Amino acid sequence: MPDTVTPDVRSRMMAGIRGKNTRPEMLLRQGLHAAGFRFRLHDRKLPGSPDLVFPRHRAVIFANGCFWHGHDCHLFKVPSTRPEFWLPKIEGNRRRDELATAALAGAGWRQAVVWECALKGRTRRPLADVLESCAAWLTSDLPHLEIRGKE
């Protein structure tokens, strides 16, 4: 199926997609800050440049978009236009995620991933539940947390 917009318009549309300060990330930031947690944002000194860094708890949280990270949920679908471009791109993102996860674990950082589908779409969870899970994880010694949409 051919693209419905010109390459220039598509380029401008794609350039407008943010990697930082996304809606799911902002919901997590606001809720955890209100709960008393203090954090740094997008620390480029750490592998993967985590969205939220909690030095006091030696923990990081990634707010991953389901499309960009190839999550197996209803929000991810391989585009029918130019799959030869998108499949390697998304697979590259997954590989970088794995490398960052391994490097962070090797450096002693605990990691959480909150998927977009947990905060958006038909499988979303109540925001209070997601924030409560994150807060409980931050104050625990558990090494990993993953919050996905309801199955």
N, C-alpha and C positions, 0 to 999 in steps of 0.2 A: 504494500500500500504506500503510495507516495506521500511525502510530507505535505501538509495542508498550508504551510506558510513558507515564505522565502528563506533561504539560508541566512540572510542578514537578520531577519526578524527572529528566527530560531536562535541565532547566536546571542542576540540581545536578551531574549527570554531566559536562556540558560545562564547568562552572566548575572542575571538578577537573583539567582538562587543562592541563598546565603549558606555558609558553612558554620558560621558563628551566630550566636544570639537568635537561634531558631525558636519557634513557639514552644516545642517540648522542653528545650533547654531553659527557657525563661520561666516556665512553670516550675521546674525543679529548683531553679535558683531562688525564686521568690518564696516558695514553700519552705525550703531548707533554711534560708536566711531567717524567715519568720520564726522557725523552730529553734533559733539560736546558734545554728552552725555557721561558722565563718570559713571562707574558702578563697582560693585564688582561681582566676579564670584562664583557660587556654595556655597553660605553662609550656612554652616552647622548649624549655630545658628538659622536659620529660618526653620519653618516646610516645608518639601518637598525639601529642599536644592535648591532653585530656580536657574535657569541657569544664569540669569542676575538680579542683585539687584541695584536699583537706590535709594539710601538713600535720596538724595535731593528731590526726587519726591514722596517718600514713596510708591514706586511701584516695582513690580517684573515681570519678563517675563519668562515664561516656553517655551522652544522649544521642543514640544512633538513629538516623533516618532509615526506615525499612528499605526504601528504594536504593539508596546509595550504598548500603552495606549488604544488599542482597539477602534480606531476611526472608525466611520461609513463612510468610503470612499473606493475608489478603491485600496488603498495601504494596506488595512487590509483584511486578509483572514485567517480564522482559519486553521492551518496546518492540512493536512490529516494524518500525522504521529503523533501519541500519542496525540490526542485531549484531552484525560483524564488528561494529564499534562498541556497542554497549556491553556485550558479554565479557570481552577482555577487560574493559574498564572496571566493571563491577567485581570481577574476579581479582583484579589488582588491588582494589580496595579491601577485599577480604584478606588477601595475603598481607597487606600492610597492617591490618587489624591484628592478625595472628602474630606478626613480628613485634608489634608494639606491646601486645599482651605478654609475650614471653619476656621481653626486655624489662617491662615494669615488674613482673613477678620476680625476675632475677635480681632486681634492685630492692626487693622487699616491699613493694607497694601492693596494697589490697585494691581490687578492682570491681566496679559494678558497671553493668550495662543496662540502661533503661531504653527499651525499644520504643520507637514512635507509636507502634500499634497498641502499647499499653496506655497511651495518653490520647489516642485519636482513632476514629473509625469505629466499626461495629463491635470490635473486641476490646475496646478501651475499658480500663479499670477506673474506679473512682479515684480522683486525684489524691484524696486524703489517704487512701490505702497505699498508693504508690509512695507518697511522702513518708508515711509511717514505716513502710518496709525499708526505705533508704535510711531513715533515722535509726531504726533498730540495728541495721547492718553496720552503720558507722560506729555505733557504740559497742559493737560486738568485736570478736576476734576472727570472725569468719573471713576467709581469704577472697571469696568471690560471691557476687550476687548478680543474677540476671532477672530482669522483670520484663515479661512479655505480655502481650494481650491475652485476654481470656480465650481459652480454646473452645 
